Each structure stands twice: as structure tokens, then as C-alpha cells.
Amino acid sequence: MINRYGPIMDTNWVVPLSFDKTRVVFDFFFQETAGGRSQEFIERSIAASHRVQEEDVAISESVQRGLASSAYDRGIYAPTLEMAAYHFHRLLAADLRLGAASS
């Protein structure tokens, strides 16, 4: 994933390690200005990004615990928010079925 905000761009590379673990590798790129970027600005920016990532990890882990619980069976798509994902998943499933049928 590539994120751009102001004079900063970062890349997030999500590396699957197993069915329930991933590693995310971040690289940061700072746009130079006539005076350059101060080390303090860079350190504050990376620290703020780290705080956001920690919040995201906590949310993701909570969701995964819920999905692994015995109370969870399967979910439905939220019609007002997830129709593009639903459409993509239907196309993917159809393509996978075609591929399996031709093998």
C-alpha cells in the first residue's frame, strides 16, 4: 500500500507468515524542501505513524478474535458500504470455479 500525506509518503508491505500472522514492513519517504526536513520532523512523523499502526493492530486482533469465536458463523456484506467488495468476491469465485472445472 502507498500512502501520501503532505510531504510524506510511506509504503506498507504486508507479508503473510502463516494463516494467522503477518508482518508489515514500512518505508518512509520525506519530500525535501529548500531547507530540507529536520530530523525532529522526521522522528515526530514516524512516531505518529507508529501510534496509528498500534491502534490498527489492536483493532485487527480484536476482529480476528471475534472471527475465531464459537459464536461467529459467517457475516454478510453491508449493502451501503461493501458492494464493491461483494462484487469482486463474486467475480473471483466464478473465476475460481471456471478454473477448477477446466483442470
RAKAZI-V716788 format. One line per field, one symbol per residue. ss: DSSP state (~ for helix, > for strand, _ for the rest). psi: psi as a letter, one per 20 degrees, with the letter a starting at -180 (. if undefined). burial: + if it has 16 or more other C-alpha atoms within 10 Angstrom, else -. A space follows every 10 residues. Layout:
BEGIN
ss: ???
psi: ???
burial: ???
END
This chain:
BEGIN
ss: _>>>>__>>> >>>>>>>>__ >>>>>>>>>> ________~~ ~~~~~~~~~~ ~~~~~~~~~~ ~~~~~~~~__ __________ __~~~~~~~~ ~~~~~~~~~~ ~~_
psi: qpppocjppq qoooophaij qrpppppqpp pqahjapqhg ggggghgggg gghhghgggg hgghgghiqi ipfqrrqohi hkhggggghg ggggghgghh hi.
burial: ---------+ ---------- -------+-+ ---------- -----+---- ---------- ---------- ---------- ---------- ---------- ---
END
